[in-house]
Amino acid sequence: MSHDIQPLARVVDAIAFAAHAHRAQRRKDADATPYINHPVALVRILAVEAGIDDPDVLCAAALHDYLEDCCGRDGQPSLEEGRRQLRDWTAQIFIDTHRPLCA
């Protein structure tokens, strides 16, 4: 993966990361819709309805449930491993974008 990744590509990568992490999860609604619909819908609401175009905010929206819903249970990475995976992914995507990483 290039370290000079464009903002839209970063958002797409965040959605892909979330889709992979949530791939086996279903919502608790009557239709048992795929869980990934929730983060994708949030990205859409922020981008389309609220007019937010900051890729960092949109990436955070795509990833906001990763640690809570994809880590720490049987068959999932531990919370510490999940934090490491998210930190490594974030560093790979945001490196050399001339913006400081969040601490």
N, C-alpha and C positions, 0 to 999 in steps of 0.2 A: 504494500500500500504506500502511496506517495505521501511524503510529509507535507507537500504543498497542496493539500486537499481543499477544494472549493467549498464555500459555505453550504450550498445545497447538498453536495455529496456527503458532508458531515452529518446532516440531518437524515439523509437516506441511510447512512451507515448506522446511526443511532436506532432508527426504526428496525433495520435488519437485525441488529444486536438484540433488541427487545423481542422481536418476533421469534428469534431462535430461543431465547431464554423462556418465553411464555408458550412455546409451541405445544406443550401437552396440557395446558390449562384451559378451562372453560369457565365462563361466567355462571353465576348462580341464577340467571334468569330462566324463564320458561323454555326458551329455545336453546339454552346452554351454548350461547354464542362463543366463538373463540375469544379468549381473554385479550389478545392483542388488539381487538377492535377498540378497547377502552383507551390505551395510550395513543393509538392512531387518531381516534376521534378527538382527543385532547389537543394533539398537534394541529389538527384541522381547525378546531375552534379558535385556537390562538392565532394561527396564521391567516385564516380566511375571515373569520368573524371579528376578531379583535385587531387584525392588521399588524400583528407582531411579526417582524421579519428578522429578529436577532437569532442567528442559528444556535447560539449557546442556550437560549431560552427554549427553543424548539427541541433541541437534543435533550435537555433536562426533562421536558414534558414526555418525550418518548421513553425515557429511562426511569421515570419517577417511582415506579413500583418494583423495580428489579430486586433490590435487597429484601424488601418486605415479602414479596411473593415468590421469589425464585431461589432463596437461600435459607439455610438453617434447618430444613426439615429432612427427613429420611430421603435418600436418593438425590439430594440437592447439595450444591457446594455449601460449606459452612459460611456463616456470615463473614468471617475473616477472609476466606477464599473469595467470596463474592465481592467484598470491598477491594481486594487485590485485583480481581478481573476487571472491575469497573475502573479502578485507578489506572491499570495498564492500558485499557481501551481508550480512556480519556487522554492519557499522555500520548498515545500513538496518533490519535485523531487531531489533537490540538497543538502538538509540538510544531514549532516554527510558524505559528500563525500570528506572531507578534502581539499576542495578548497573554498576560500572565495567567497561569493556572490558579484556580482557587485552592486555598490551603485546606 
